[in-house]
Amino acid sequence: MSKLTQLKERTLQKTEVFEEYNALAEELELIDKLLKMRASAHLTQEELAHKMGTYKNNICRSEKGGANPSWATLKKYAHACGFEISLGFQATTLTQAAR
């Protein structure tokens, strides 16, 4: 087990850290998918920005979680990497309980 994995496990044992980590889980998952798409397409941030008609800094912010990209931007990102993007939804337990 790597030192980073051990540190993560120890840190997540703290309730406040665990709750914050879970609150960011969806955002972190999106960032992970963006990075995997770009890596799969063998594109640098600069190359991707050029294909999207934007600036490298915009790509960097999106991949670091420092931006809130629109749906149109996410679609452009995916298409530039050779992917399609889709949106799904499901009822939460709250919604299901209200029925």
C-alpha positions in Angstrom: 0.0 0.0 0.0 1.4 3.4 -1.0 2.1 6.1 1.5 -0.5 8.3 -0.2 -3.1 5.6 0.2 -2.2 5.1 3.9 -2.4 8.9 4.5 -5.8 9.0 2.8 -7.2 6.2 4.9 -5.9 7.8 8.1 -7.3 11.2 7.2 -10.7 9.9 6.2 -11.1 8.4 9.7 -11.7 12.0 10.9 -15.4 12.6 10.7 -15.2 16.2 9.4 -12.8 15.2 6.7 -14.9 12.1 5.7 -18.0 14.3 5.4 -16.3 16.9 3.3 -14.7 14.2 1.1 -18.2 12.7 0.5 -19.7 16.1 -0.2 -17.1 16.5 -3.0 -17.3 12.9 -4.3 -19.4 13.7 -7.4 -17.2 16.6 -8.4 -14.1 14.5 -7.9 -15.6 11.7 -10.0 -16.3 14.2 -12.8 -12.8 15.5 -12.7 -11.4 12.0 -12.8 -13.5 11.2 -15.9 -12.3 14.4 -17.6 -8.7 13.5 -17.0 -9.2 9.9 -18.2 -10.9 11.2 -21.4 -8.1 13.5 -22.2 -5.4 10.9 -21.4 -7.3 8.3 -23.6 -7.2 10.8 -26.4 -3.5 11.5 -25.9 -4.0 15.2 -25.7 -2.2 17.8 -23.7 -4.3 20.5 -22.1 -3.0 22.9 -24.8 -4.0 20.6 -27.6 -7.4 20.0 -26.1 -7.9 23.8 -25.6 -7.1 24.4 -29.3 -9.6 21.7 -30.4 -12.2 23.3 -28.2 -11.5 26.8 -29.2 -10.6 27.9 -25.7 -7.5 28.6 -23.5 -5.3 26.1 -21.7 -6.1 27.9 -18.4 -9.8 27.0 -18.8 -8.9 23.4 -19.2 -6.6 23.5 -16.2 -9.3 25.1 -14.0 -11.9 22.5 -15.0 -9.5 19.6 -14.3 -8.6 21.0 -10.9 -12.2 21.7 -9.9 -11.7 25.5 -10.0 -14.4 26.0 -12.5 -18.1 25.1 -12.9 -18.2 24.2 -16.6 -21.5 24.4 -18.4 -23.2 21.4 -20.1 -22.1 22.8 -23.5 -18.5 23.0 -22.3 -18.6 19.4 -21.0 -20.0 18.2 -24.3 -17.2 20.1 -26.2 -14.6 18.6 -24.0 -15.9 15.1 -24.5 -16.3 15.5 -28.2 -12.8 16.9 -28.6 -11.5 13.8 -26.8 -13.6 11.5 -29.0 -16.3 10.7 -26.5 -20.0 11.3 -26.1 -21.4 12.5 -22.8 -24.8 11.8 -21.4 -26.8 12.8 -18.3 -28.7 10.4 -16.2 -30.7 10.7 -13.1 -32.4 8.5 -10.5 -34.7 9.1 -7.6 -33.2 9.7 -4.2 -34.5 7.9 -1.1 -36.1 11.2 -0.1 -38.0 11.3 -3.4 -39.0 7.7 -3.2 -40.3 8.1 0.4 -42.5 11.0 -0.7 -44.5 8.7 -3.0 
